[in-house]
């Protein structure tokens, strides 16, 4: 069965860095775009970044452009999000999701989320 | 950026009633790229509908989606106790991918 498992969240001071990982299994990872989505406490869903199936193309929300970097390793079925210059407003649960753009299927699978807290 | 506006913000209904949720886009969307999600407290979102009207795997047929262009609707017939949750629409055809702000369906 499809599984997405995030890790790497935690408490970090504003201005600091954190790297999130997402381990994928149960599907052909290299056939799918992947996205990161976040949800601040008590708020709605905010798309953060997306990467093409080959890893050659990336897209970012304006709120994180220049600070966050999405990457993937298809040989290891893994997705990453490098977060630099973190701000208080980046505090959220971060989800990885299988992006169904190519298959016209929506975000069919999500991880359980990992909490990032940027606070002094 | 395509802005999605959901209405109402909160829907207060009783079990057994029908829920009608609206999602309006700031510009026309290819309906192939419109999805609806359900989220319960403390859980990841769950895909209900993709392509505006196709139910995802294992989604009960009381959930249905419709619409085109800029106006889309999620209908939940005969609300079950487990359906009380927050619902989001999303477009995934362009970047930035965008979500509506959500509609909370609560018990009346």
Interface residues (C-beta under 8 A of the other chain):
Chain A: X35 X44 X45 X46 X47 X50 X59 X60 X61 X62 X95 X99 X100 X101 X104 X105 X106 X107 X108 X110 X111 X112 X113
Chain B: X32 X33 X35 X37 X39 X44 X45 X46 X47 X49 X50 X51 X56 X57 X88 X90 X92 X93 X95 X96 X97 X98 X99 X100 X101 X102
